[in-house]
């Protein structure tokens, strides 16, 4: 992974740090994500990110006690 040095106004960096902190991330992660998007990341990476985001939004689960059935019970004829 390469390093990049940026020069920006001190006040801009302060505001960016506050905003990143509010979002639970870092300025480094924000810039990295932006540059990946700007450069056009590959389709597989985008698909993985979308899948993870969808999974994090999902409220599906097997409940507090977990599942109570077995695979064999589902296919019992």
mmCIF file of the N, C-alpha and C atoms, coordinates in Angstrom:
data_MODEL
# 
_entry.id   MODEL 
# 
loop_
_atom_site.group_PDB 
_atom_site.id 
_atom_site.type_symbol 
_atom_site.label_atom_id 
_atom_site.label_alt_id 
_atom_site.label_comp_id 
_atom_site.label_asym_id 
_atom_site.label_entity_id 
_atom_site.label_seq_id 
_atom_site.pdbx_PDB_ins_code 
_atom_site.Cartn_x 
_atom_site.Cartn_y 
_atom_site.Cartn_z 
_atom_site.occupancy 
_atom_site.B_iso_or_equiv 
_atom_site.pdbx_formal_charge 
_atom_site.auth_seq_id 
_atom_site.auth_comp_id 
_atom_site.auth_asym_id 
_atom_site.auth_atom_id 
_atom_site.pdbx_PDB_model_num 
ATOM 1   N N  . UNK A 1 1  ? 0.851   -1.169  0.000   1.00 0.00 ? 1  UNK A N  1 
ATOM 2   C CA . UNK A 1 1  ? 0.000   0.000   0.000   1.00 0.00 ? 1  UNK A CA 1 
ATOM 3   C C  . UNK A 1 1  ? 0.897   1.233   0.000   1.00 0.00 ? 1  UNK A C  1 
ATOM 4   N N  . UNK A 1 2  ? 0.521   2.233   -0.775  1.00 0.00 ? 2  UNK A N  1 
ATOM 5   C CA . UNK A 1 2  ? 1.317   3.455   -0.900  1.00 0.00 ? 2  UNK A CA 1 
ATOM 6   C C  . UNK A 1 2  ? 0.841   4.519   0.077   1.00 0.00 ? 2  UNK A C  1 
ATOM 7   N N  . UNK A 1 3  ? 1.726   5.435   0.388   1.00 0.00 ? 3  UNK A N  1 
ATOM 8   C CA . UNK A 1 3  ? 1.392   6.593   1.223   1.00 0.00 ? 3  UNK A CA 1 
ATOM 9   C C  . UNK A 1 3  ? 1.212   7.806   0.326   1.00 0.00 ? 3  UNK A C  1 
ATOM 10  N N  . UNK A 1 4  ? 0.368   8.740   0.755   1.00 0.00 ? 4  UNK A N  1 
ATOM 11  C CA . UNK A 1 4  ? 0.098   9.964   0.010   1.00 0.00 ? 4  UNK A CA 1 
ATOM 12  C C  . UNK A 1 4  ? 0.163   11.130  0.980   1.00 0.00 ? 4  UNK A C  1 
ATOM 13  N N  . UNK A 1 5  ? 0.840   12.185  0.601   1.00 0.00 ? 5  UNK A N  1 
ATOM 14  C CA . UNK A 1 5  ? 0.917   13.378  1.430   1.00 0.00 ? 5  UNK A CA 1 
ATOM 15  C C  . UNK A 1 5  ? 0.062   14.459  0.795   1.00 0.00 ? 5  UNK A C  1 
ATOM 16  N N  . UNK A 1 6  ? -0.817  15.045  1.596   1.00 0.00 ? 6  UNK A N  1 
ATOM 17  C CA . UNK A 1 6  ? -1.688  16.119  1.130   1.00 0.00 ? 6  UNK A CA 1 
ATOM 18  C C  . UNK A 1 6  ? -1.371  17.393  1.891   1.00 0.00 ? 6  UNK A C  1 
ATOM 19  N N  . UNK A 1 7  ? -1.555  18.507  1.233   1.00 0.00 ? 7  UNK A N  1 
ATOM 20  C CA . UNK A 1 7  ? -1.409  19.803  1.882   1.00 0.00 ? 7  UNK A CA 1 
ATOM 21  C C  . UNK A 1 7  ? -2.767  20.476  1.853   1.00 0.00 ? 7  UNK A C  1 
ATOM 22  N N  . UNK A 1 8  ? -3.282  20.802  3.051   1.00 0.00 ? 8  UNK A N  1 
ATOM 23  C CA . UNK A 1 8  ? -4.556  21.496  3.125   1.00 0.00 ? 8  UNK A CA 1 
ATOM 24  C C  . UNK A 1 8  ? -4.577  22.455  4.283   1.00 0.00 ? 8  UNK A C  1 
ATOM 25  N N  . UNK A 1 9  ? -5.552  23.318  4.237   1.00 0.00 ? 9  UNK A N  1 
ATOM 26  C CA . UNK A 1 9  ? -5.731  24.330  5.263   1.00 0.00 ? 9  UNK A CA 1 
ATOM 27  C C  . UNK A 1 9  ? -5.985  23.657  6.621   1.00 0.00 ? 9  UNK A C  1 
ATOM 28  N N  . UNK A 1 10 ? -5.378  24.198  7.675   1.00 0.00 ? 10 UNK A N  1 
ATOM 29  C CA . UNK A 1 10 ? -5.542  23.625  9.018   1.00 0.00 ? 10 UNK A CA 1 
ATOM 30  C C  . UNK A 1 10 ? -7.010  23.536  9.433   1.00 0.00 ? 10 UNK A C  1 
ATOM 31  N N  . UNK A 1 11 ? -7.765  24.586  9.127   1.00 0.00 ? 11 UNK A N  1 
ATOM 32  C CA . UNK A 1 11 ? -9.175  24.617  9.519   1.00 0.00 ? 11 UNK A CA 1 
ATOM 33  C C  . UNK A 1 11 ? -9.989  23.548  8.773   1.00 0.00 ? 11 UNK A C  1 
ATOM 34  N N  . UNK A 1 12 ? -9.662  23.335  7.524   1.00 0.00 ? 12 UNK A N  1 
ATOM 35  C CA . UNK A 1 12 ? -10.345 22.284  6.748   1.00 0.00 ? 12 UNK A CA 1 
ATOM 36  C C  . UNK A 1 12 ? -10.080 20.923  7.377   1.00 0.00 ? 12 UNK A C  1 
ATOM 37  N N  . UNK A 1 13 ? -8.846  20.679  7.762   1.00 0.00 ? 13 UNK A N  1 
ATOM 38  C CA . UNK A 1 13 ? -8.502  19.403  8.381   1.00 0.00 ? 13 UNK A CA 1 
ATOM 39  C C  . UNK A 1 13 ? -9.213  19.239  9.726   1.00 0.00 ? 13 UNK A C  1 
ATOM 40  N N  . UNK A 1 14 ? -9.297  20.298  10.510  1.00 0.00 ? 14 UNK A N  1 
ATOM 41  C CA . UNK A 1 14 ? -10.011 20.226  11.796  1.00 0.00 ? 14 UNK A CA 1 
ATOM 42  C C  . UNK A 1 14 ? -11.472 19.844  11.584  1.00 0.00 ? 14 UNK A C  1 
ATOM 43  N N  . UNK A 1 15 ? -12.112 20.526  10.621  1.00 0.00 ? 15 UNK A N  1 
ATOM 44  C CA . UNK A 1 15 ? -13.527 20.220  10.348  1.00 0.00 ? 15 UNK A CA 1 
ATOM 45  C C  . UNK A 1 15 ? -13.696 18.798  9.830   1.00 0.00 ? 15 UNK A C  1 
ATOM 46  N N  . UNK A 1 16 ? -12.771 18.360  8.995   1.00 0.00 ? 16 UNK A N  1 
ATOM 47  C CA . UNK A 1 16 ? -12.837 16.997  8.458   1.00 0.00 ? 16 UNK A CA 1 
ATOM 48  C C  . UNK A 1 16 ? -12.664 15.969  9.571   1.00 0.00 ? 16 UNK A C  1 
ATOM 49  N N  . UNK A 1 17 ? -11.753 16.233  10.490  1.00 0.00 ? 17 UNK A N  1 
ATOM 50  C CA . UNK A 1 17 ? -11.554 15.310  11.618  1.00 0.00 ? 17 UNK A CA 1 
ATOM 51  C C  . UNK A 1 17 ? -12.800 15.221  12.491  1.00 0.00 ? 17 UNK A C  1 
ATOM 52  N N  . UNK A 1 18 ? -13.423 16.374  12.762  1.00 0.00 ? 18 UNK A N  1 
ATOM 53  C CA . UNK A 1 18 ? -14.656 16.367  13.567  1.00 0.00 ? 18 UNK A CA 1 
ATOM 54  C C  . UNK A 1 18 ? -15.759 15.588  12.863  1.00 0.00 ? 18 UNK A C  1 
ATOM 55  N N  . UNK A 1 19 ? -15.914 15.835  11.584  1.00 0.00 ? 19 UNK A N  1 
ATOM 56  C CA . UNK A 1 19 ? -16.967 15.160  10.824  1.00 0.00 ? 19 UNK A CA 1 
ATOM 57  C C  . UNK A 1 19 ? -16.715 13.656  10.741  1.00 0.00 ? 19 UNK A C  1 
ATOM 58  N N  . UNK A 1 20 ? -15.464 13.267  10.532  1.00 0.00 ? 20 UNK A N  1 
ATOM 59  C CA . UNK A 1 20 ? -15.128 11.847  10.487  1.00 0.00 ? 20 UNK A CA 1 
ATOM 60  C C  . UNK A 1 20 ? -15.387 11.195  11.848  1.00 0.00 ? 20 UNK A C  1 
ATOM 61  N N  . UNK A 1 21 ? -15.033 11.885  12.923  1.00 0.00 ? 21 UNK A N  1 
ATOM 62  C CA . UNK A 1 21 ? -15.269 11.370  14.269  1.00 0.00 ? 21 UNK A CA 1 
ATOM 63  C C  . UNK A 1 21 ? -16.761 11.164  14.516  1.00 0.00 ? 21 UNK A C  1 
ATOM 64  N N  . UNK A 1 22 ? -17.572 12.117  14.072  1.00 0.00 ? 22 UNK A N  1 
ATOM 65  C CA . UNK A 1 22 ? -19.026 11.992  14.210  1.00 0.00 ? 22 UNK A CA 1 
ATOM 66  C C  . UNK A 1 22 ? -19.555 10.761  13.480  1.00 0.00 ? 22 UNK A C  1 
ATOM 67  N N  . UNK A 1 23 ? -18.892 10.383  12.409  1.00 0.00 ? 23 UNK A N  1 
ATOM 68  C CA . UNK A 1 23 ? -19.318 9.223   11.606  1.00 0.00 ? 23 UNK A CA 1 
ATOM 69  C C  . UNK A 1 23 ? -18.632 7.929   12.036  1.00 0.00 ? 23 UNK A C  1 
ATOM 70  N N  . UNK A 1 24 ? -17.798 8.018   13.052  1.00 0.00 ? 24 UNK A N  1 
ATOM 71  C CA . UNK A 1 24 ? -17.121 6.824   13.550  1.00 0.00 ? 24 UNK A CA 1 
ATOM 72  C C  . UNK A 1 24 ? -16.038 6.312   12.631  1.00 0.00 ? 24 UNK A C  1 
ATOM 73  N N  . UNK A 1 25 ? -15.372 7.215   11.934  1.00 0.00 ? 25 UNK A N  1 
ATOM 74  C CA . UNK A 1 25 ? -14.318 6.815   11.003  1.00 0.00 ? 25 UNK A CA 1 
ATOM 75  C C  . UNK A 1 25 ? -13.147 7.787   11.135  1.00 0.00 ? 25 UNK A C  1 
ATOM 76  N N  . UNK A 1 26 ? -12.240 7.740   10.210  1.00 0.00 ? 26 UNK A N  1 
ATOM 77  C CA . UNK A 1 26 ? -11.083 8.640   10.221  1.00 0.00 ? 26 UNK A CA 1 
ATOM 78  C C  . UNK A 1 26 ? -11.009 9.398   8.907   1.00 0.00 ? 26 UNK A C  1 
ATOM 79  N N  . UNK A 1 27 ? -10.273 10.490  8.907   1.00 0.00 ? 27 UNK A N  1 
ATOM 80  C CA . UNK A 1 27 ? -10.060 11.248  7.680   1.00 0.00 ? 27 UNK A CA 1 
ATOM 81  C C  . UNK A 1 27 ? -9.352  10.363  6.666   1.00 0.00 ? 27 UNK A C  1 
ATOM 82  N N  . UNK A 1 28 ? -8.411  9.574   7.114   1.00 0.00 ? 28 UNK A N  1 
ATOM 83  C CA . UNK A 1 28 ? -7.694  8.665   6.227   1.00 0.00 ? 28 UNK A CA 1 
ATOM 84  C C  . UNK A 1 28 ? -8.664  7.721   5.518   1.00 0.00 ? 28 UNK A C  1 
ATOM 85  N N  . UNK A 1 29 ? -9.596  7.133   6.266   1.00 0.00 ? 29 UNK A N  1 
ATOM 86  C CA . UNK A 1 29 ? -10.560 6.193   5.672   1.00 0.00 ? 29 UNK A CA 1 
ATOM 87  C C  . UNK A 1 29 ? -11.487 6.922   4.694   1.00 0.00 ? 29 UNK A C  1 
ATOM 88  N N  . UNK A 1 30 ? -11.890 8.139   5.034   1.00 0.00 ? 30 UNK A N  1 
ATOM 89  C CA . UNK A 1 30 ? -12.763 8.908   4.144   1.00 0.00 ? 30 UNK A CA 1 
ATOM 90  C C  . UNK A 1 30 ? -12.047 9.195   2.822   1.00 0.00 ? 30 UNK A C  1 
ATOM 91  N N  . UNK A 1 31 ? -10.806 9.652   2.905   1.00 0.00 ? 31 UNK A N  1 
ATOM 92  C CA . UNK A 1 31 ? -10.032 9.971   1.695   1.00 0.00 ? 31 UNK A CA 1 
ATOM 93  C C  . UNK A 1 31 ? -9.786  8.699   0.887   1.00 0.00 ? 31 UNK A C  1 
ATOM 94  N N  . UNK A 1 32 ? -9.431  7.605   1.553   1.00 0.00 ? 32 UNK A N  1 
ATOM 95  C CA . UNK A 1 32 ? -9.187  6.333   0.860   1.00 0.00 ? 32 UNK A CA 1 
ATOM 96  C C  . UNK A 1 32 ? -10.445 5.874   0.129   1.00 0.00 ? 32 UNK A C  1 
ATOM 97  N N  . UNK A 1 33 ? -11.595 5.915   0.819   1.00 0.00 ? 33 UNK A N  1 
ATOM 98  C CA . UNK A 1 33 ? -12.849 5.496   0.186   1.00 0.00 ? 33 UNK A CA 1 
ATOM 99  C C  . UNK A 1 33 ? -13.194 6.381   -1.009  1.00 0.00 ? 33 UNK A C  1 
ATOM 100 N N  . UNK A 1 34 ? -12.981 7.682   -0.832  1.00 0.00 ? 34 UNK A N  1 
ATOM 101 C CA . UNK A 1 34 ? -13.271 8.594   -1.938  1.00 0.00 ? 34 UNK A CA 1 
ATOM 102 C C  . UNK A 1 34 ? -12.377 8.292   -3.139  1.00 0.00 ? 34 UNK A C  1 
ATOM 103 N N  . UNK A 1 35 ? -11.091 8.120   -2.901  1.00 0.00 ? 35 UNK A N  1 
ATOM 104 C CA . UNK A 1 35 ? -10.170 7.867   -4.007  1.00 0.00 ? 35 UNK A CA 1 
ATOM 105 C C  . UNK A 1 35 ? -10.454 6.533   -4.689  1.00 0.00 ? 35 UNK A C  1 
ATOM 106 N N  . UNK A 1 36 ? -10.841 5.516   -3.902  1.00 0.00 ? 36 UNK A N  1 
ATOM 107 C CA . UNK A 1 36 ? -11.216 4.238   -4.504  1.00 0.00 ? 36 UNK A CA 1 
ATOM 108 C C  . UNK A 1 36 ? -12.425 4.423   -5.412  1.00 0.00 ? 36 UNK A C  1 
ATOM 109 N N  . UNK A 1 37 ? -13.392 5.189   -4.942  1.00 0.00 ? 37 UNK A N  1 
ATOM 110 C CA . UNK A 1 37 ? -14.584 5.454   -5.737  1.00 0.00 ? 37 UNK A CA 1 
ATOM 111 C C  . UNK A 1 37 ? -14.231 6.277   -6.975  1.00 0.00 ? 37 UNK A C  1 
ATOM 112 N N  . UNK A 1 38 ? -13.423 7.290   -6.790  1.00 0.00 ? 38 UNK A N  1 
ATOM 113 C CA . UNK A 1 38 ? -13.012 8.172   -7.883  1.00 0.00 ? 38 UNK A CA 1 
ATOM 114 C C  . UNK A 1 38 ? -12.241 7.395   -8.951  1.00 0.00 ? 38 UNK A C  1 
ATOM 115 N N  . UNK A 1 39 ? -11.359 6.506   -8.504  1.00 0.00 ? 39 UNK A N  1 
ATOM 116 C CA . UNK A 1 39 ? -10.542 5.729   -9.437  1.00 0.00 ? 39 UNK A CA 1 
ATOM 117 C C  . UNK A 1 39 ? -11.342 4.614   -10.096 1.00 0.00 ? 39 UNK A C  1 
ATOM 118 N N  . UNK A 1 40 ? -12.471 4.266   -9.499  1.00 0.00 ? 40 UNK A N  1 
ATOM 119 C CA . UNK A 1 40 ? -13.294 3.199   -10.061 1.00 0.00 ? 40 UNK A CA 1 
ATOM 120 C C  . UNK A 1 40 ? -12.799 1.842   -9.617  1.00 0.00 ? 40 UNK A C  1 
ATOM 121 N N  . UNK A 1 41 ? -13.256 1.399   -8.449  1.00 0.00 ? 41 UNK A N  1 
ATOM 122 C CA . UNK A 1 41 ? -12.849 0.089   -7.965  1.00 0.00 ? 41 UNK A CA 1 
ATOM 123 C C  . UNK A 1 41 ? -13.544 -0.992  -8.781  1.00 0.00 ? 41 UNK A C  1 
ATOM 124 N N  . UNK A 1 42 ? -13.015 -2.197  -8.708  1.00 0.00 ? 42 UNK A N  1 
ATOM 125 C CA . UNK A 1 42 ? -13.548 -3.290  -9.517  1.00 0.00 ? 42 UNK A CA 1 
ATOM 126 C C  . UNK A 1 42 ? -14.946 -3.697  -9.057  1.00 0.00 ? 42 UNK A C  1 
ATOM 127 N N  . UNK A 1 43 ? -15.669 -4.342  -9.917  1.00 0.00 ? 43 UNK A N  1 
ATOM 128 C CA . UNK A 1 43 ? -17.042 -4.735  -9.641  1.00 0.00 ? 43 UNK A CA 1 
ATOM 129 C C  . UNK A 1 43 ? -17.169 -5.682  -8.467  1.00 0.00 ? 43 UNK A C  1 
ATOM 130 N N  . UNK A 1 44 ? -16.213 -6.590  -8.301  1.00 0.00 ? 44 UNK A N  1 
ATOM 131 C CA . UNK A 1 44 ? -16.283 -7.553  -7.199  1.00 0.00 ? 44 UNK A CA 1 
ATOM 132 C C  . UNK A 1 44 ? -16.173 -6.842  -5.858  1.00 0.00 ? 44 UNK A C  1 
ATOM 133 N N  . UNK A 1 45 ? -15.301 -5.876  -5.768  1.00 0.00 ? 45 UNK A N  1 
ATOM 134 C CA . UNK A 1 45 ? -15.147 -5.132  -4.519  1.00 0.00 ? 45 UNK A CA 1 
ATOM 135 C C  . UNK A 1 45 ? -16.426 -4.354  -4.204  1.00 0.00 ? 45 UNK A C  1 
ATOM 136 N N  . UNK A 1 46 ? -16.990 -3.734  -5.198  1.00 0.00 ? 46 UNK A N  1 
ATOM 137 C CA . UNK A 1 46 ? -18.242 -3.004  -4.994  1.00 0.00 ? 46 UNK A CA 1 
ATOM 138 C C  . UNK A 1 46 ? -19.358 -3.937  -4.551  1.00 0.00 ? 46 UNK A C  1 
ATOM 139 N N  . UNK A 1 47 ? -19.427 -5.098  -5.175  1.00 0.00 ? 47 UNK A N  1 
ATOM 140 C CA . UNK A 1 47 ? -20.463 -6.068  -4.816  1.00 0.00 ? 47 UNK A CA 1 
ATOM 141 C C  . UNK A 1 47 ? -20.292 -6.533  -3.375  1.00 0.00 ? 47 UNK A C  1 
ATOM 142 N N  . UNK A 1 48 ? -19.062 -6.784  -2.953  1.00 0.00 ? 48 UNK A N  1 
ATOM 143 C CA . UNK A 1 48 ? -18.813 -7.201  -1.566  1.00 0.00 ? 48 UNK A CA 1 
ATOM 144 C C  . UNK A 1 48 ? -19.219 -6.107  -0.593  1.00 0.00 ? 48 UNK A C  1 
ATOM 145 N N  . UNK A 1 49 ? -18.890 -4.870  -0.897  1.00 0.00 ? 49 UNK A N  1 
ATOM 146 C CA . UNK A 1 49 ? -19.258 -3.763  -0.014  1.00 0.00 ? 49 UNK A CA 1 
ATOM 147 C C  . UNK A 1 49 ? -20.777 -3.614  0.084   1.00 0.00 ? 49 UNK A C  1 
ATOM 148 N N  . UNK A 1 50 ? -21.458 -3.755  -1.046  1.00 0.00 ? 50 UNK A N  1 
ATOM 149 C CA . UNK A 1 50 ? -22.915 -3.653  -1.031  1.00 0.00 ? 50 UNK A CA 1 
ATOM 150 C C  . UNK A 1 50 ? -23.522 -4.795  -0.221  1.00 0.00 ? 50 UNK A C  1 
ATOM 151 N N  . UNK A 1 51 ? -22.958 -6.000  -0.359  1.00 0.00 ? 51 UNK A N  1 
ATOM 152 C CA . UNK A 1 51 ? -23.457 -7.147  0.389   1.00 0.00 ? 51 UNK A CA 1 
ATOM 153 C C  . UNK A 1 51 ? -23.274 -6.934  1.890   1.00 0.00 ? 51 UNK A C  1 
ATOM 154 N N  . UNK A 1 52 ? -22.109 -6.473  2.300   1.00 0.00 ? 52 UNK A N  1 
ATOM 155 C CA . UNK A 1 52 ? -21.837 -6.239  3.718   1.00 0.00 ? 52 UNK A CA 1 
ATOM 156 C C  . UNK A 1 52 ? -22.765 -5.150  4.258   1.00 0.00 ? 52 UNK A C  1 
ATOM 157 N N  . UNK A 1 53 ? -22.963 -4.092  3.495   1.00 0.00 ? 53 UNK A N  1 
ATOM 158 C CA . UNK A 1 53 ? -23.861 -3.020  3.936   1.00 0.00 ? 53 UNK A CA 1 
ATOM 159 C C  . UNK A 1 53 ? -25.291 -3.536  4.091   1.00 0.00 ? 53 UNK A C  1 
ATOM 160 N N  . UNK A 1 54 ? -25.739 -4.361  3.158   1.00 0.00 ? 54 UNK A N  1 
ATOM 161 C CA . UNK A 1 54 ? -27.086 -4.926  3.249   1.00 0.00 ? 54 UNK A CA 1 
ATOM 162 C C  . UNK A 1 54 ? -27.201 -5.854  4.452   1.00 0.00 ? 54 UNK A C  1 
ATOM 163 N N  . UNK A 1 55 ? -26.185 -6.646  4.703   1.00 0.00 ? 55 UNK A N  1 
ATOM 164 C CA . UNK A 1 55 ? -26.200 -7.558  5.849   1.00 0.00 ? 55 UNK A CA 1 
ATOM 165 C C  . UNK A 1 55 ? -26.238 -6.782  7.156   1.00 0.00 ? 55 UNK A C  1 
ATOM 166 N N  . UNK A 1 56 ? -25.528 -5.672  7.223   1.00 0.00 ? 56 UNK A N  1 
ATOM 167 C CA . UNK A 1 56 ? -25.522 -4.869  8.443   1.00 0.00 ? 56 UNK A CA 1 
ATOM 168 C C  . UNK A 1 56 ? -26.872 -4.198  8.681   1.00 0.00 ? 56 UNK A C  1 
ATOM 169 N N  . UNK A 1 57 ? -27.595 -3.897  7.613   1.00 0.00 ? 57 UNK A N  1 
ATOM 170 C CA . UNK A 1 57 ? -28.921 -3.285  7.755   1.00 0.00 ? 57 UNK A CA 1 
ATOM 171 C C  . UNK A 1 57 ? -29.996 -4.323  8.082   1.00 0.00 ? 57 UNK A C  1 
ATOM 172 N N  . UNK A 1 58 ? -29.705 -5.579  7.824   1.00 0.00 ? 58 UNK A N  1 
ATOM 173 C CA . UNK A 1 58 ? -30.697 -6.641  7.999   1.00 0.00 ? 58 UNK A CA 1 
ATOM 174 C C  . UNK A 1 58 ? -30.988 -6.884  9.475   1.00 0.00 ? 58 UNK A C  1 
ATOM 175 N N  . UNK A 1 59 ? -32.252 -7.165  9.764   1.00 0.00 ? 59 UNK A N  1 
ATOM 176 C CA . UNK A 1 59 ? -32.617 -7.482  11.144  1.00 0.00 ? 59 UNK A CA 1 
ATOM 177 C C  . UNK A 1 59 ? -32.932 -8.968  11.289  1.00 0.00 ? 59 UNK A C  1 
ATOM 178 N N  . UNK A 1 60 ? -32.664 -9.738  10.256  1.00 0.00 ? 60 UNK A N  1 
ATOM 179 C CA . UNK A 1 60 ? -32.955 -11.166 10.287  1.00 0.00 ? 60 UNK A CA 1 
ATOM 180 C C  . UNK A 1 60 ? -32.035 -11.915 11.236  1.00 0.00 ? 60 UNK A C  1 
ATOM 181 N N  . UNK A 1 61 ? -32.613 -12.852 11.971  1.00 0.00 ? 61 UNK A N  1 
ATOM 182 C CA . UNK A 1 61 ? -31.821 -13.706 12.855  1.00 0.00 ? 61 UNK A CA 1 
ATOM 183 C C  . UNK A 1 61 ? -32.631 -14.941 13.177  1.00 0.00 ? 61 UNK A C  1 
ATOM 184 N N  . UNK A 1 62 ? -32.038 -15.869 13.866  1.00 0.00 ? 62 UNK A N  1 
ATOM 185 C CA . UNK A 1 62 ? -32.759 -17.060 14.288  1.00 0.00 ? 62 UNK A CA 1 
ATOM 186 C C  . UNK A 1 62 ? -33.373 -16.873 15.671  1.00 0.00 ? 62 UNK A C  1 
ATOM 187 N N  . UNK A 1 63 ? -33.354 -15.662 16.170  1.00 0.00 ? 63 UNK A N  1 
ATOM 188 C CA . UNK A 1 63 ? -33.987 -15.356 17.446  1.00 0.00 ? 63 UNK A CA 1 
ATOM 189 C C  . UNK A 1 63 ? -33.062 -15.569 18.622  1.00 0.00 ? 63 UNK A C  1 
ATOM 190 N N  . UNK A 1 64 ? -33.514 -15.166 19.807  1.00 0.00 ? 64 UNK A N  1 
ATOM 191 C CA . UNK A 1 64 ? -32.654 -15.243 20.991  1.00 0.00 ? 64 UNK A CA 1 
ATOM 192 C C  . UNK A 1 64 ? -32.304 -16.673 21.384  1.00 0.00 ? 64 UNK A C  1 
ATOM 193 N N  . UNK A 1 65 ? -33.196 -17.624 21.121  1.00 0.00 ? 65 UNK A N  1 
ATOM 194 C CA . UNK A 1 65 ? -32.913 -19.016 21.477  1.00 0.00 ? 65 UNK A CA 1 
ATOM 195 C C  . UNK A 1 65 ? -32.262 -19.799 20.355  1.00 0.00 ? 65 UNK A C  1 
ATOM 196 N N  . UNK A 1 66 ? -32.063 -19.181 19.227  1.00 0.00 ? 66 UNK A N  1 
ATOM 197 C CA . UNK A 1 66 ? -31.510 -19.884 18.080  1.00 0.00 ? 66 UNK A CA 1 
ATOM 198 C C  . UNK A 1 66 ? -32.559 -20.751 17.417  1.00 0.00 ? 66 UNK A C  1 
ATOM 199 N N  . UNK A 1 67 ? -32.178 -21.421 16.370  1.00 0.00 ? 67 UNK A N  1 
ATOM 200 C CA . UNK A 1 67 ? -33.158 -22.255 15.679  1.00 0.00 ? 67 UNK A CA 1 
ATOM 201 C C  . UNK A 1 67 ? -33.422 -23.522 16.476  1.00 0.00 ? 67 UNK A C  1 
ATOM 202 N N  . UNK A 1 68 ? -34.630 -24.046 16.351  1.00 0.00 ? 68 UNK A N  1 
ATOM 203 C CA . UNK A 1 68 ? -35.011 -25.233 17.122  1.00 0.00 ? 68 UNK A CA 1 
ATOM 204 C C  . UNK A 1 68 ? -35.269 -26.428 16.221  1.00 0.00 ? 68 UNK A C  1 
ATOM 205 N N  . UNK A 1 69 ? -35.055 -26.300 14.927  1.00 0.00 ? 69 UNK A N  1 
ATOM 206 C CA . UNK A 1 69 ? -35.303 -27.395 14.006  1.00 0.00 ? 69 UNK A CA 1 
ATOM 207 C C  . UNK A 1 69 ? -33.984 -27.873 13.417  1.00 0.00 ? 69 UNK A C  1 
ATOM 208 N N  . UNK A 1 70 ? -34.008 -29.054 12.891  1.00 0.00 ? 70 UNK A N  1 
ATOM 209 C CA . UNK A 1 70 ? -32.810 -29.593 12.241  1.00 0.00 ? 70 UNK A CA 1 
ATOM 210 C C  . UNK A 1 70 ? -33.082 -29.675 10.734  1.00 0.00 ? 70 UNK A C  1 
ATOM 211 N N  . UNK A 1 71 ? -32.048 -29.836 9.994   1.00 0.00 ? 71 UNK A N  1 
ATOM 212 C CA . UNK A 1 71 ? -32.183 -29.961 8.543   1.00 0.00 ? 71 UNK A CA 1 
ATOM 213 C C  . UNK A 1 71 ? -33.041 -31.174 8.205   1.00 0.00 ? 71 UNK A C  1 
ATOM 214 N N  . UNK A 1 72 ? -32.816 -32.291 8.900   1.00 0.00 ? 72 UNK A N  1 
ATOM 215 C CA . UNK A 1 72 ? -33.601 -33.504 8.642   1.00 0.00 ? 72 UNK A CA 1 
ATOM 216 C C  . UNK A 1 72 ? -35.081 -33.279 8.885   1.00 0.00 ? 72 UNK A C  1 
ATOM 217 N N  . UNK A 1 73 ? -35.430 -32.503 9.914   1.00 0.00 ? 73 UNK A N  1 
ATOM 218 C CA . UNK A 1 73 ? -36.834 -32.232 10.201  1.00 0.00 ? 73 UNK A CA 1 
ATOM 219 C C  . UNK A 1 73 ? -37.482 -31.429 9.067   1.00 0.00 ? 73 UNK A C  1 
ATOM 220 N N  . UNK A 1 74 ? -36.732 -30.543 8.454   1.00 0.00 ? 74 UNK A N  1 
ATOM 221 C CA . UNK A 1 74 ? -37.270 -29.761 7.366   1.00 0.00 ? 74 UNK A CA 1 
ATOM 222 C C  . UNK A 1 74 ? -37.597 -30.621 6.156   1.00 0.00 ? 74 UNK A C  1 
ATOM 223 N N  . UNK A 1 75 ? -36.808 -31.666 5.937   1.00 0.00 ? 75 UNK A N  1 
ATOM 224 C CA . UNK A 1 75 ? -36.979 -32.495 4.768   1.00 0.00 ? 75 UNK A CA 1 
ATOM 225 C C  . UNK A 1 75 ? -37.645 -33.823 5.099   1.00 0.00 ? 75 UNK A C  1 
ATOM 226 N N  . UNK A 1 76 ? -38.216 -33.940 6.283   1.00 0.00 ? 76 UNK A N  1 
ATOM 227 C CA . UNK A 1 76 ? -38.931 -35.155 6.678   1.00 0.00 ? 76 UNK A CA 1 
ATOM 228 C C  . UNK A 1 76 ? -40.193 -35.288 5.845   1.00 0.00 ? 76 UNK A C  1 
ATOM 229 N N  . UNK A 1 77 ? -40.400 -36.456 5.223   1.00 0.00 ? 77 UNK A N  1 
ATOM 230 C CA . UNK A 1 77 ? -41.587 -36.630 4.381   1.00 0.00 ? 77 UNK A CA 1 
ATOM 231 C C  . UNK A 1 77 ? -42.544 -37.641 4.929   1.00 0.00 ? 77 UNK A C  1 
# 
